Each structure stands twice: as C-alpha cells, then as structure tokens.
C-alpha cells in the first residue's frame, strides 16, 4: 500500500465516471475504439488495485442510457468490447474474490452480452470481497422515475401507505438497493459534472475531478485521489466541533 495513505480512511464505496477514452485516442490520431480498448486495460488495473486496498464497493459508469445515441458502429464495437471484457475478467474476479454486479436497463443490451453478464454474476455470487458494479445503459433520472413508479404501484395495490414512503424505502427501490452510498466520486478527463450518474446516491459524496484521461489513470493517480479525499473533512451538515464531539 502507498504509505502516504491511511488504510482506515479509504472510501468504503468508490464511484468512477470513466471519461476521456475518445479524447485520448484523438490526441494520438487513433480511432476512438483504440481509446476504449486502452480504457479497458485501465479498468483492469483500477479494479485489482481497489480490491487489493480493501475497497468494499467499486461502481464504474461504463455505458449511459444516452450513449445509445452514438454512431451505431461505435456502439456495436463497445458492446463487443464489453462482452470480451466480462468473459476475460471472470477468472481474475474469482482469483481476487470479487463479486460482479450490473445496474441499469439490461433489457436494452444485446442478448449475448446479457448472457455473459448473468453468467459472471452467477459465477462470482459466492465471493465475499469487493463488489464491482458496472452501470450499463444507466441513467439516474430514469432510475429515480422507475423507483417512484414501483412505490406508486405498491400504494395503488394497497400494500403501502403514502406516508410510509421515506428515504429508506425510496433507496430500497433503486437499482443500488443494499449498496451503501458512494463516499467518493472520481471523474477523469477534466469534465466537472456528474452526467446523470447516481444523482440520489451521491448526495453526500466527495467529488474529485482530474484532467487525466481515463486510459492514463493509473494506480498513482488513484492514490492521489485517495490522498485528496483523506485531506477533506466530511461534516454531513454538522460543524467541525460536533465531529470532534461525536464518537466514531
């Protein structure tokens, strides 16, 4: 472990918006898919490093609901790359005791990709280490609307009273039910927005933005993000004095 990091103050749940694959490729006058291929290599490195550091939950924004609007050739190439990644990484997940999970509208994904996803979810279900979640065909506004619809159906069926709907029940209706909210969000490539990603869940997360494109985001950049996170005071609406008084 990087000795400048406090292992007791690492985020329990890290969320990442992996941005800049296309930009990385364009800077090198390469095809965009080459940037995505290089980005997959970075995913492998960051997943294994987070698992080694003892991060409990890692959620990666891999393909948004809006990404379907990209050129069909690029979308097709991305789906093929996704299928290849899941198939090739299953062995590493087993070796590193990683559980695999997917959030988003899986019904939009190609059937062969869904089969690969389910096979890996099933194979890694008994693992007890880090939970790796890929957000695929995911949009947070859509997720929130779907949660509201599920709760409304429960009310309409008489199984739930409107006044019984609270933050806990709403959280339990999201794709991320059972997963703690992220402590830290990292976004690469210099963009400073969260792009319809985990809008509800990121309410109290620390945000870290870096100019580094995702294909160049390595273990050293991850450690830099963690050091920045550990330098911050997370007050959750309280004062600094109250944090000192509050037992850990």
C-alpha positions as CSV (number, residue, x, y, z in Angstrom):
1,X,0.0,0.0,0.0
2,X,1.1,3.6,-0.6
3,X,2.4,4.6,2.8
4,X,1.0,8.1,2.4
5,X,-2.5,6.6,2.6
6,X,-4.3,5.9,5.8
7,X,-5.9,2.5,5.3
8,X,-8.6,3.4,7.9
9,X,-9.7,6.4,5.9
10,X,-10.2,4.9,2.5
11,X,-13.6,5.3,0.9
12,X,-15.9,2.3,1.5
13,X,-17.6,2.9,-1.8
14,X,-15.8,4.5,-4.8
15,X,-17.7,5.6,-7.9
16,X,-16.0,6.5,-11.1
17,X,-17.1,8.2,-14.3
18,X,-14.5,6.9,-16.8
19,X,-14.2,9.7,-19.2
20,X,-11.7,10.6,-21.9
21,X,-11.2,7.4,-24.0
22,X,-12.1,9.1,-27.2
23,X,-10.1,12.2,-26.3
24,X,-7.1,10.1,-25.5
25,X,-7.3,8.4,-29.0
26,X,-7.9,11.7,-30.8
27,X,-4.8,13.2,-29.3
28,X,-2.8,10.3,-30.7
29,X,-4.7,10.4,-34.1
30,X,-6.0,6.9,-33.4
31,X,-9.5,5.5,-33.8
32,X,-11.9,6.0,-30.9
33,X,-12.2,2.3,-30.3
34,X,-8.5,2.1,-29.6
35,X,-9.1,4.6,-26.8
36,X,-11.9,2.3,-25.5
37,X,-9.6,-0.7,-25.7
38,X,-6.9,1.1,-23.7
39,X,-9.6,2.2,-21.3
40,X,-10.4,-1.4,-20.6
41,X,-6.8,-2.0,-19.6
42,X,-7.2,0.8,-17.1
43,X,-10.4,-0.8,-15.7
44,X,-8.4,-4.0,-15.0
45,X,-5.7,-2.1,-13.2
46,X,-8.0,0.0,-11.1
47,X,-10.3,-2.9,-10.2
48,X,-7.4,-5.0,-9.0
49,X,-5.8,-2.1,-7.1
50,X,-9.1,-1.2,-5.3
51,X,-9.6,-4.9,-4.4
52,X,-6.0,-5.0,-3.0
53,X,-6.6,-1.9,-1.0
54,X,-9.8,-3.3,0.6
55,X,-12.3,-1.0,-1.1
56,X,-15.7,-2.6,-0.4
57,X,-17.6,-1.3,-3.4
58,X,-16.5,0.0,-6.8
59,X,-19.1,1.3,-9.2
60,X,-18.0,2.2,-12.7
61,X,-20.1,4.3,-15.2
62,X,-19.4,2.2,-18.3
63,X,-22.3,3.0,-20.7
64,X,-25.0,5.6,-20.2
65,X,-28.6,5.5,-21.4
66,X,-27.7,8.4,-23.6
67,X,-24.7,6.6,-25.1
68,X,-27.1,4.6,-27.4
69,X,-27.2,7.9,-29.4
70,X,-23.6,7.4,-30.5
71,X,-22.8,6.2,-34.1
72,X,-24.1,2.6,-34.5
73,X,-20.6,1.3,-35.5
74,X,-19.1,2.7,-32.2
75,X,-22.0,1.2,-30.1
76,X,-21.6,-2.2,-31.7
77,X,-17.8,-2.1,-31.1
78,X,-18.4,-1.1,-27.5
79,X,-20.8,-3.9,-26.9
80,X,-18.3,-6.4,-28.4
81,X,-15.6,-5.0,-26.1
82,X,-17.9,-5.2,-23.1
83,X,-18.7,-8.8,-23.8
84,X,-15.0,-9.6,-24.3
85,X,-14.1,-7.8,-21.0
86,X,-16.6,-9.6,-18.9
87,X,-15.6,-13.0,-20.3
88,X,-11.9,-12.4,-19.9
89,X,-12.1,-10.9,-16.4
90,X,-14.3,-13.6,-14.8
91,X,-11.2,-15.6,-13.9
92,X,-9.5,-12.6,-12.4
93,X,-12.6,-11.8,-10.4
94,X,-12.6,-15.3,-9.0
95,X,-8.9,-15.1,-8.2
96,X,-9.4,-11.7,-6.4
97,X,-12.7,-12.8,-4.6
98,X,-14.6,-10.1,-6.4
99,X,-18.4,-10.1,-6.8
100,X,-19.8,-8.8,-10.1
101,X,-23.0,-6.7,-10.4
102,X,-24.7,-4.6,-13.1
103,X,-27.2,-1.7,-12.7
104,X,-29.2,-0.1,-15.4
105,X,-31.7,-1.2,-18.0
106,X,-30.3,-4.5,-19.0
107,X,-33.2,-5.0,-21.4
108,X,-31.5,-2.6,-23.8
109,X,-28.4,-4.7,-24.0
110,X,-27.8,-7.3,-26.7
111,X,-28.9,-10.8,-25.7
112,X,-25.4,-12.3,-26.0
113,X,-24.0,-9.5,-23.7
114,X,-26.7,-10.2,-21.2
115,X,-25.9,-13.9,-21.2
116,X,-22.3,-13.1,-20.4
117,X,-23.3,-10.7,-17.7
118,X,-25.6,-13.2,-16.0
119,X,-23.0,-16.0,-16.2
120,X,-20.4,-13.9,-14.5
121,X,-22.9,-12.6,-11.8
122,X,-23.8,-16.2,-11.1
123,X,-20.2,-17.5,-11.0
124,X,-19.0,-14.7,-8.7
125,X,-22.1,-14.7,-6.4
126,X,-20.4,-16.7,-3.7
127,X,-17.3,-14.4,-3.5
128,X,-17.0,-12.3,-0.3
129,X,-14.7,-9.5,-1.4
130,X,-15.2,-6.2,-3.3
131,X,-18.5,-5.7,-5.2
132,X,-17.7,-4.5,-8.7
133,X,-20.7,-2.8,-10.3
134,X,-20.9,-1.7,-13.9
135,X,-23.5,0.9,-14.7
136,X,-24.7,-0.2,-18.2
137,X,-27.5,1.5,-20.2
138,X,-27.8,3.5,-17.0
139,X,-29.4,6.9,-16.3
140,X,-30.1,8.2,-12.8
141,X,-33.2,10.2,-13.7
142,X,-34.7,7.1,-15.3
143,X,-33.7,5.1,-12.2
144,X,-35.5,7.6,-9.9
145,X,-38.6,7.6,-12.0
146,X,-38.7,3.8,-12.0
147,X,-38.4,3.7,-8.3
148,X,-41.2,6.2,-7.9
149,X,-43.4,4.1,-10.2
150,X,-42.6,0.9,-8.2
151,X,-43.6,2.7,-4.9
152,X,-46.7,4.2,-6.6
153,X,-47.8,0.7,-7.7
154,X,-47.4,-0.5,-4.1
155,X,-49.6,2.3,-2.9
156,X,-52.2,1.6,-5.6
157,X,-52.3,-2.0,-4.7
158,X,-52.9,-1.1,-1.0
159,X,-49.7,-2.7,0.2
160,X,-48.1,0.6,1.1
161,X,-49.5,3.8,2.6
162,X,-48.2,7.1,1.1
163,X,-47.0,8.3,4.5
164,X,-44.8,5.1,4.8
165,X,-42.7,6.3,1.8
166,X,-39.4,7.7,3.3
167,X,-35.8,7.9,2.3
168,X,-35.2,4.3,3.3
169,X,-38.0,2.9,1.3
170,X,-37.1,5.0,-1.7
171,X,-33.4,4.0,-1.5
172,X,-34.5,0.4,-1.4
173,X,-36.4,0.8,-4.6
174,X,-33.3,2.0,-6.6
175,X,-31.0,-0.3,-8.7
176,X,-28.5,0.1,-5.9
177,X,-30.6,-1.3,-3.1
178,X,-28.4,-2.9,-0.5
179,X,-25.3,-1.0,-1.6
180,X,-24.1,1.9,0.6
181,X,-23.9,5.3,-1.0
182,X,-20.5,6.3,-2.6
183,X,-18.1,8.2,-0.3
184,X,-16.0,9.4,-3.3
185,X,-16.8,10.1,-6.9
186,X,-13.9,10.4,-9.4
187,X,-14.3,11.8,-12.8
188,X,-11.5,11.8,-15.3
189,X,-10.6,14.0,-18.4
190,X,-11.4,17.4,-16.9
191,X,-15.2,17.5,-17.2
192,X,-16.8,18.8,-14.0
193,X,-20.3,17.3,-14.0
194,X,-21.9,14.1,-12.8
195,X,-23.8,13.4,-16.1
196,X,-27.0,11.7,-14.8
197,X,-25.0,9.3,-12.6
198,X,-26.2,8.2,-9.2
199,X,-27.9,11.5,-8.5
200,X,-29.7,10.3,-5.4
201,X,-26.8,8.2,-4.1
202,X,-24.1,10.9,-4.5
203,X,-25.9,13.4,-2.1
204,X,-23.0,13.4,0.4
205,X,-20.2,12.1,-1.7
206,X,-16.9,13.9,-2.1
207,X,-16.2,14.8,-5.7
208,X,-12.8,14.6,-7.3
209,X,-12.1,15.8,-10.8
210,X,-8.8,15.3,-12.7
211,X,-7.6,16.4,-16.1
212,X,-6.1,12.9,-16.7
213,X,-7.9,10.9,-19.4
214,X,-9.2,7.5,-18.3
215,X,-6.6,5.5,-20.3
216,X,-3.8,7.3,-18.4
217,X,-5.4,7.0,-15.0
218,X,-3.2,4.5,-13.1
219,X,-2.5,3.4,-9.6
220,X,-0.5,6.6,-8.8
221,X,-3.5,8.8,-9.9
222,X,-5.8,6.7,-7.8
223,X,-3.6,7.1,-4.8
224,X,-3.5,10.9,-5.5
225,X,-7.3,10.9,-5.5
226,X,-7.4,9.0,-2.2
227,X,-4.9,11.4,-0.6
228,X,-7.1,14.3,-1.6
229,X,-10.1,12.5,-0.2
230,X,-8.3,11.8,3.1
231,X,-7.4,15.5,3.4
232,X,-11.1,16.6,3.5
233,X,-13.4,17.0,6.5
234,X,-16.7,15.2,5.9
235,X,-19.2,17.0,8.1
236,X,-22.6,15.8,6.8
237,X,-24.3,19.0,7.8
238,X,-22.6,19.2,11.2
239,X,-19.9,21.6,12.4
240,X,-16.2,20.7,12.8
241,X,-16.7,20.9,16.6
242,X,-19.6,18.5,16.5
243,X,-17.5,16.0,14.6
244,X,-14.9,16.1,17.3
245,X,-17.5,15.5,20.0
246,X,-19.2,12.7,18.0
247,X,-17.8,9.3,18.9
248,X,-16.5,7.3,15.8
